[in-house]
Structures are given as C-alpha cells and as structure tokens.
C-alpha cells in the first residue's frame, strides 16, 4: 500500500505544527515591531503576549470556520 493510512491522514498532526507556527510568527512579529520602536521591556513583553493571544484567536477562528 502506498501513502498514509486513514488514521494518519485524518489525525491532524500537520495542523498542530501550522497552528504553532502561526502563533509563533505573530508573537515574534509583535516583539520585533516593539523593539524597532525602541519600546521599554514591559511594552516588548506585552507585545509578545498580545501576539500570542491574537495568534490563538486566529487558530480558534480557523478551526471553527474550516472545521479542522
């Protein structure tokens, strides 16, 4: 047999990696923008936290919208 089994194809393992990458990308983006603006350490940390929260909201929306 060629290709993944039915369980391997539907387990959603790739979606977790993609979701994690999206959250990380948004968090790093917020931090780099804050660093370029020469913000204080508190603002940089809050920007990273905000990026994580926005990323999680996007992932939740995509899972709900596309039934992943």
N, C-alpha and C positions, 0 to 999 in steps of 0.2 A: 504494500500500500504506500502511496506517495502523499506527502503532506501531513498536516497535523490531524489528530483525532478530533472528533466533535467536541469533546470536553476541552481540549487545548484551544480550539478555535473560539470557544464562547466563554472562556474563563475571565476575560477582561484584563489580563495581566498587562498588556500594552497600554491600556487606558490609564492605569495607575502611573506608569512612567511618564506618559504625556501630561497627566494632571500635575504630577510633581514638578515637571519641568516648567509648566506654565506658572505655577505658584512661585517657584524659584526665580523665574525670569522677571516677574512683576516685582518681587521683593528687591532683587538686585537693581532693577531699574529705579525704584524709588530711592534707594540708598545712593546710587551714583548721581542722581539729579540733586539730591540734598548736599552731597559732597562738592559738586561743582558750584553750588550756590554758596559754599563756604559756611554752611549752617553749623550750629552747635551740635555736640554729640547727642544731646537729647532729641533734637529735631531729626538727626540722621536715624536714630533708633526708632523714632515714631514713624518715619517714612518707610523703613523696612517693615515694621509691624502693619502699617496701612497697606503696603503692597501685598503682604501675606493675606490679609483679610479680603482685599479685592480679588486676589487670585482664587481664594477659596469660594468666594461668591460666584466668580465666573465658572469654576468647576461644578458647583452645585447647579447653576443655571444650565450648563451644557448637559449635565446628567439628566436633569428634569426635561429639558427641551428635546433632546435626542433619544431619550430613554436608554441611556447607556448603563 
